[in-house]
Amino acid sequence: MPAPSTTPPERPPGSTALPSAAPPTAARALAVVAIVVAGICGGLIGYGVVDLQASADAGPDADGGGGLAPVVGGVVGAVLAAVGVAVVAVLVLRAMTEWKTIEERARAEGREPPPSRNVSGRRT
């Protein structure tokens, strides 16, 4: 059995490469960073909340927190925060791609693309 080829298939003459529908690399990298930061923050908040609750339940004479419970709270908090931010990041990246497609389609049809708004609300 021959080994599979690692070279990409050749395009027919006169054809052009399709543009990528993926969001820009910087936007994807920023989304990953946001998800990681949210996970860290969620983990710290989850750990802190459960640790406070465990030490309050143990009473004033107890030393330390509740053992494994704060760690579980931290993991649950990290996962929930990361998943929540990941959902928002995916929606934002899809919206960016869709907006880019709308602008490119309008230009290809010879129309003026819809005006975009900057942060201050003024049209650009």
C-alpha positions, -999 to 999 in steps of 0.1 A, spaced: 0 0 0 15 34 -10 21 61 15 -5 90 14 7 121 -4 15 151 17 14 176 -12 -18 196 -17 -37 188 -48 -30 211 -78 -56 237 -88 -69 238 -124 -52 265 -145 -69 299 -142 -85 292 -108 -77 313 -78 -75 304 -41 -106 309 -21 -102 335 7 -104 322 42 -136 326 61 -118 324 94 -116 355 116 -82 373 117 -55 355 137 -52 384 161 -89 382 170 -87 344 175 -56 349 198 -74 376 218 -104 353 222 -81 325 235 -65 349 259 -99 361 271 -110 326 278 -79 317 297 -81 349 318 -118 343 325 -110 307 336 -83 319 360 -105 346 375 -134 322 378 -112 297 395 -99 322 420 -134 335 427 -148 300 431 -120 290 454 -124 321 475 -161 318 479 -160 281 489 -130 287 512 -148 315 530 -179 294 534 -159 263 546 -140 284 571 -172 301 584 -189 267 588 -158 253 607 -162 279 634 -137 304 649 -115 278 666 -108 258 634 -76 263 616 -77 265 578 -104 259 552 -125 230 542 -99 207 525 -110 196 491 -142 217 489 -124 250 479 -104 232 452 -136 218 437 -152 252 439 -122 267 421 -124 241 393 -162 246 389 -158 283 389 -130 281 363 -149 259 340 -181 279 342 -163 312 336 -142 298 307 -173 283 290 -193 315 294 -166 336 279 -160 310 251 -196 312 241 -194 350 239 -160 348 220 -175 324 194 -205 347 188 -182 378 184 -159 360 160 -188 348 139 -203 383 139 -169 397 127 -168 372 99 -203 378 88 -198 416 88 -167 411 67 -187 389 42 -214 415 40 -189 443 32 -171 421 6 -204 411 -11 -215 447 -13 -182 457 -29 -184 428 -54 -219 440 -64 -206 476 -68 -226 489 -39 -213 510 -10 -209 487 21 -231 495 50 -216 522 73 -200 509 104 -200 527 137 -170 532 159 -171 531 197 -182 567 200 -213 560 179 -202 581 149 -204 567 115 -171 560 97 
